[in-house]
Amino acid sequence: MKSTCENFRYVEKNWPRRDLTFKFYTNGELTIIDNSSEEVISPNDLRGDSLDFYIRRRIAFIKTTLLVSQLKYA
C-alpha cells in the first residue's frame, strides 16, 4: 500500500521565526523540515506556537484514523 502525504507550511510567530514544513504521512510517519536550513528536526525541537500547531494536526490525524476504522468495522 502506497503512503500519501499531507504538507503544511508554518511560520512561527515569535522571534526567531522559523519557516517549517510538516509532512504527515497516512501511515503515521512525520517529517518536519526547517526550510531556511533544510534540516529535518524532531517534534522535541518545537516550541510555542509551532508545537501547538503540531499537536493540533496530530490530534486531527488520530481522530480521522479512528473514524475510518469505526466506519470500516461497523
MARBA-3410 file (N, C-alpha, C, O; in Angstrom, 1 decimal):
74
0.8,-1.2,0.0,0.0,0.0,0.0,0.9,1.2,0.0,1.8,1.3,0.8 ~ 0.6,2.2,-0.9,1.4,3.4,-1.0,0.9,4.4,0.0,-0.3,4.7,0.2 ~ 1.9,5.0,0.7,1.6,6.0,1.7,1.5,7.4,1.0,2.4,7.8,0.3 ~ 0.5,8.2,1.3,0.4,9.5,0.8,0.8,10.5,1.9,1.0,10.1,3.0 ~ 0.9,11.7,1.5,1.5,12.7,2.4,0.6,14.0,2.3,0.2,14.4,1.2
0.4,14.7,3.5,-0.2,16.0,3.6,0.9,16.9,4.0,1.6,16.7,5.0 ~ 1.1,18.0,3.2,2.2,19.0,3.6,1.5,20.3,4.1,0.5,20.7,3.6 ~ 2.1,20.8,5.2,1.6,22.0,5.8,2.9,22.9,6.0,3.9,22.4,6.6 ~ 2.8,24.1,5.6,3.9,25.1,5.9,3.4,26.0,7.0,2.3,26.5,7.1 ~ 4.4,26.2,8.0,4.1,27.0,9.1,5.2,27.9,9.5,6.4,27.5,9.5
4.9,29.2,9.6,6.0,30.2,10.0,5.7,30.6,11.5,4.6,31.0,11.8 ~ 6.6,30.4,12.4,6.5,30.7,13.8,6.2,32.2,13.9,6.7,33.0,13.2 ~ 5.4,32.5,15.0,5.0,33.9,15.2,6.1,34.7,16.1,6.2,35.9,16.0 ~ 6.8,33.9,17.0,7.7,34.6,17.9,9.1,34.5,17.3,9.5,33.7,16.5 ~ 9.9,35.5,17.7,11.3,35.7,17.2,12.2,34.7,17.9,12.0,34.5,19.1
13.1,34.0,17.4,13.4,34.0,15.9,12.5,33.1,15.2,12.2,31.9,15.6 ~ 11.9,33.6,14.1,10.9,32.9,13.4,11.6,31.8,12.5,12.6,32.0,11.9 ~ 10.9,30.6,12.5,11.4,29.5,11.7,10.3,29.2,10.7,9.1,29.3,11.0 ~ 10.7,29.0,9.5,9.8,28.5,8.4,9.8,27.0,8.3,10.8,26.5,7.9 ~ 8.7,26.4,8.7,8.7,24.9,8.9,7.7,24.3,7.9,6.7,24.9,7.6
8.1,23.1,7.4,7.2,22.3,6.6,7.0,21.0,7.3,7.9,20.3,7.7 ~ 5.7,20.7,7.6,5.3,19.5,8.3,4.7,18.5,7.2,3.9,18.9,6.4 ~ 5.3,17.3,7.2,4.8,16.3,6.2,4.2,15.2,7.1,4.9,14.4,7.8 ~ 2.9,15.0,7.0,2.2,14.0,7.7,1.8,12.9,6.7,1.1,13.2,5.8 ~ 2.3,11.7,6.9,2.0,10.6,6.1,0.9,9.7,6.6,0.6,9.7,7.8
0.1,9.1,5.7,-1.0,8.3,6.1,-0.7,7.1,7.0,-1.6,6.6,7.7 ~ 0.5,6.7,6.9,0.9,5.5,7.8,1.4,6.0,9.2,1.8,5.2,10.0 ~ 1.3,7.3,9.5,1.6,7.8,10.8,2.9,8.4,10.9,3.2,9.0,12.0 ~ 3.8,8.3,9.9,5.1,8.9,10.0,5.0,10.5,9.9,4.0,11.0,9.4 ~ 6.0,11.1,10.3,6.1,12.6,10.3,7.5,13.0,10.0,8.5,12.5,10.4
7.6,14.1,9.1,8.8,14.7,8.8,8.6,16.2,9.0,7.7,16.8,8.4 ~ 9.5,16.9,9.8,9.5,18.3,9.9,10.7,18.9,9.4,11.8,18.5,9.8 ~ 10.6,19.8,8.5,11.8,20.4,7.8,11.8,21.9,8.1,10.9,22.6,7.9 ~ 13.0,22.3,8.5,13.3,23.8,8.7,13.7,24.3,7.3,14.8,23.9,6.8 ~ 12.8,25.1,6.7,13.1,25.5,5.3,14.3,26.4,5.1,14.9,26.3,4.0
14.7,27.1,6.1,15.8,28.0,5.9,17.2,27.2,5.9,18.1,27.6,5.2 ~ 17.3,26.2,6.8,18.5,25.5,6.9,18.4,24.1,6.2,19.4,23.4,6.1 ~ 17.2,23.8,5.8,16.9,22.5,5.1,17.3,21.3,6.0,17.7,20.2,5.5 ~ 17.1,21.4,7.3,17.4,20.4,8.2,16.1,19.7,8.6,15.0,20.4,8.7 ~ 16.1,18.4,8.9,15.0,17.7,9.5,15.1,17.8,11.0,16.1,17.5,11.6
14.0,18.3,11.6,14.0,18.4,13.1,13.0,17.5,13.7,12.1,17.0,13.0 ~ 13.1,17.2,14.9,12.2,16.3,15.6,11.1,17.2,16.3,11.3,18.4,16.6 ~ 10.0,16.5,16.7,9.0,17.3,17.5,9.5,17.8,18.8,8.9,18.8,19.3 ~ 10.5,17.2,19.3,11.1,17.7,20.6,11.7,19.1,20.4,11.9,19.8,21.4 ~ 12.1,19.5,19.2,12.7,20.7,18.9,11.7,21.9,18.7,12.1,23.0,18.6
10.4,21.5,18.7,9.4,22.5,18.5,9.1,23.3,19.8,9.3,22.7,20.9 ~ 8.7,24.5,19.7,8.3,25.3,20.9,7.2,26.2,20.5,7.0,26.6,19.4 ~ 6.5,26.6,21.6,5.4,27.6,21.4,4.3,27.3,20.4,3.7,26.2,20.5 ~ 4.1,28.2,19.5,3.0,28.1,18.5,3.3,26.9,17.5,2.3,26.3,17.1 ~ 4.5,26.6,17.2,4.8,25.5,16.3,4.5,24.2,16.9,4.0,23.3,16.3
4.7,24.1,18.2,4.4,22.9,19.0,2.9,22.7,19.0,2.3,21.6,18.9 ~ 2.2,23.8,19.3,0.7,23.8,19.3,0.1,23.4,18.0,-0.8,22.6,17.9 ~ 0.7,23.9,16.9,0.3,23.5,15.5,0.5,22.0,15.3,-0.4,21.3,14.8 ~ 1.6,21.5,15.7,1.9,20.1,15.5,0.9,19.2,16.3,0.4,18.2,15.8 ~ 0.7,19.6,17.6,-0.2,18.8,18.4,-1.7,18.8,17.8,-2.3,17.7,17.8
-2.1,19.9,17.4,-3.5,20.0,16.8,-3.6,19.2,15.5,-4.6,18.5,15.3 ~ -2.6,19.2,14.7,-2.6,18.4,13.4,-2.5,16.9,13.8,-3.2,16.1,13.1 ~ -1.7,16.5,14.8,-1.6,15.1,15.2,-2.9,14.6,15.7,-3.3,13.5,15.4 ~ -3.6,15.4,16.5,-4.9,15.0,17.1,-5.9,14.9,16.0,-6.7,13.9,16.0 ~ -5.9,15.8,15.0,-6.8,15.7,13.8,-6.6,14.4,13.1,-7.5,13.7,12.6
-5.3,14.0,12.9,-4.9,12.8,12.2,-5.4,11.6,13.0,-6.0,10.6,12.4 ~ -5.3,11.5,14.3,-5.7,10.4,15.1,-7.3,10.3,15.0,-7.8,9.2,14.9 ~ -8.0,11.4,15.1,-9.4,11.4,15.0,-9.9,10.8,13.7,-10.8,10.0,13.6 ~ -9.2,11.3,12.6,-9.6,10.8,11.3,-9.3,9.3,11.2,-10.2,8.5,10.6 ~ -8.2,8.8,11.7,-7.9,7.4,11.6,-8.9,6.6,12.4,-9.3,5.5,12.0
-9.3,7.1,13.6,-10.3,6.3,14.4,-11.6,6.3,13.7,-12.3,5.3,13.7 ~ -12.0,7.4,13.1,-13.3,7.4,12.4,-13.3,6.5,11.2,-14.3,5.8,11.0 ~ -12.2,6.4,10.4,-12.1,5.5,9.3,-12.2,4.0,9.8,-12.9,3.2,9.2 ~ -11.5,3.7,10.9,-11.6,2.4,11.5,-13.0,2.0,12.0,-13.4,0.9,11.7 ~ -13.7,3.0,12.6,-15.0,2.7,13.1,-15.9,2.4,11.9,-16.8,1.5,11.9
-15.8,3.2,10.8,-16.7,3.0,9.7,-16.4,1.7,8.9,-17.3,1.1,8.4 ~ -15.1,1.3,9.0,-14.7,0.1,8.3,-15.2,-1.1,9.0,-15.7,-2.1,8.3 ~ -15.2,-1.1,10.3,-15.6,-2.3,11.1,-17.0,-2.2,11.7,-17.4,-3.1,12.5 ~ -17.8,-1.2,11.4,-19.1,-1.0,12.0,-20.1,-1.9,11.3,-21.3,-1.9,11.7
END
